[in-house]
């Protein structure tokens, strides 16, 4: 069976419960902890961009999110960083996700499209968060060149082959074969982009989230202590990169 079609089918089926499983309510699972933490890091990267590199375009910057799902990330960006972006566009391969995103989103600055219908325009920044691999990154280079403004910025998350989550929890998942080392990712990203910042996150601690109240206390402390010493064990790294083309 075609892997790409499997992914599209999965996200179409997830469309009505996507945010509920990953973001809503009390953080009582590793999945919710991971997704909320990644969202917080994306917001921090974007806040820094809006305040510094894009400060001259305050209120006039544009943002494209690839793999927008039900639009939860874009809605949170508008809520937490109001008036920083004039236009936010989300695209996805799953038609039902786009339908759900449109139904859940009232802000007129945000619009959603299936990826084959994305407007032919340039953006100051592009988000690739939650699904990218080295192979997909190479595949999306024409898309990036078409839609990223000269000298524009990309925020991308990449999962590490050596992470505890990949080794133990996801060992049988077929997509883990596409994961690479963080050193390899740096080599690939550096071919066309300047790496401005990177942040490892999401250490998987087996059985910890069986006790959510305890996990909410322990996980952030362990993450903060271990990330400087054992970054390769963390499940993902979020990179902020800038195009070398000016």
MOMO-V210389 format. One line per field, one symbol per residue. ss: DSSP state (H for helix, E for strand, C for the rest). phi: phi as a letter, one per 40 degrees, with the letter a starting at -180 (. if undefined). A space follows every 10 residues. Layout:
ss=???
phi=???
This chain:
ss=CCHHHHHHHH HHHHCCCHHH HHCCCCCCCH HHHHHHHHHH HHHHHHHHHH HCCCHHHCCC EEEEEECCCC CHHHHHHHHH CCCCEEEEEE EECCHHHHHH HHHHCCCCCE EEEEHHHCCC CCEEEEEECC CCCHHHHHHC HHHHHHHEEE EEEEEEEEEE CCCHHHHHHC CCCHHHHHCE CHHHHHHHHC CCEEEEEEEE EEECCCCHHH CHHHHHHHHH HHHHHHCCCC HHHEEEEEEE EEECCC
phi=.ccccccccd ccccdcbdcd cbbcgccbac ccdccccccc cdccdccccc cbcbccbdgb cbbbbcgcfc gccccccccc bcgcbcabbb bacccccccc ccccbbcccb bbacccbcdc acbcabbbbh acbdccdccc dcccccbccd gcbbbbbbcc cccccccbcb dccccccccb ccccdccccc cbbcccaaac agccbdgdcc bdccccccdc ccdcccccbb cccccbbcbb bbcccb
